[in-house]
């Protein structure tokens, strides 16, 4: 049985949050030794950790905190010595650690003869199939995303054109104004997001341009939202594209193709499907029309238009995690994976169209966790 060490807080460490599904803002040590799950923590966190069950809790005092303080050691030195003593007490001599494991702590333990091996795949695999609590949090986050999209769509529906620029209630309609409305809605639904995309016009041809400035009639507006549920810390992810007024013919045709790619790719999702194979389904929609994809790009030249990104990715405690659906994917989907399906088409100077749903992989297909219309008109 593989021994495990994780050191960090559950706000920034997804690996630790998976094992300890509560918010802990200060670092704790988590260890697995012969199937026993140990946590070194302060008395401040102990009551909540005890409620999780299945953990052997070790408070600082058990490892000699009072003695170390009496020696006049500073806070960092006390913490380091407690870590060393805890790992020795747990009899961990060799362990796998996540790639986020602090180098300073690794150096400290290696100096004591502890063998540490970074194994990204090991920790990715532990997190891929979602727990019931994580899946419930993702469903809540997805409802928050849809409510945020409603808030954006309401502003777009109320918009009037003033010489091409859009206004709502006599004030310019900007990416920033829409973002404020979305952010307020997230909070009302127990979620939050540090950033998200409301890009328009040529900005929308740049995959992760967050969007800024006044929005105009007839240009594509790509809204990509990834709120994080406050209780579970799990994400959702969804995208829709809108045009206020008459869409350019090319944008309308792209929207039709992207929706077809989304529907056909989602139909290909099931346990045992390859990430590359699902990506290929989307490419098969675009390439017959002459639109470039990652499969047809010229070797050595960056792909700047057409379908230039992967089809999707896993979502959970990180908004981008395993498995991936794309040109280089070797992943095979498992029942319990939650992935995005997000085909898109873009051209610099014009803009882009992207649609994105969040789906749960099942033994015989996919459950679409997204319930939202795809209409180009808001």
Secondary structure, DSSP 4 states (H G I P E B T S, - for coil): ---EEEEE-TTT-HHHHHHS-S---S-EEEEEETTEEEEEE-HHHHHHHHHH-S-EEEEGGGGTHHHHHHTT--HHHHHHHHHHHHHHHTT--EEEE-TTS-HHHHHHHHTTT-EEEE-HHHHHHHHHSPPHHHHHHHHHHHHHHHHHHHHHHHHHHT-EEETTEEEETTEE-BHHHHHHHHHHHHHHTTEE-S--EEEEGGGGGSTT----SB-BTTS-EEEEE--EETTT--B--EEEEE-SSSPPHHHHHHHHHHHHHHHHHHHT--TT-BHHHHHHHHHHHHGGGT--BTTTPPTTS---SBB-S-SEEE-SSSSSEEEEESTT---B--TT-EEEE--EEEETTTEEEE-BEEEEEETTEEEE-------S--
